[in-house]
Amino acid sequence: MKRFDKCLELARKHCAGGSECGGILHIVLDDGNVEDTYIDYCEDMAREQERQVQTALEIIALLRQMTVAERLRLYRSQ
């Protein structure tokens, strides 16, 4: 499959997959900002979200090991 066709297919799946419009890529896919600067920005945001998701999964794993009382203590300690 050609690069353009593959990218188009992925963009369509991305937009149809529950992402609000173009989601993290909206400034490129929806707004037409196609310069490298905007693509770099989207990449940075995607990587940041990936780190946030990984951290959230780690927290969830720890929360599952805690009692409700410990979870409440954690909540109140913030």
Secondary structure by P-SEA (a helix, b strand, c coil): ccaaaaaaaaaaaaaacccccccccccccccccccaaaaaaaaaaaaaaaaaaaaaaaaaaaaaaccaaaaaaaaaac
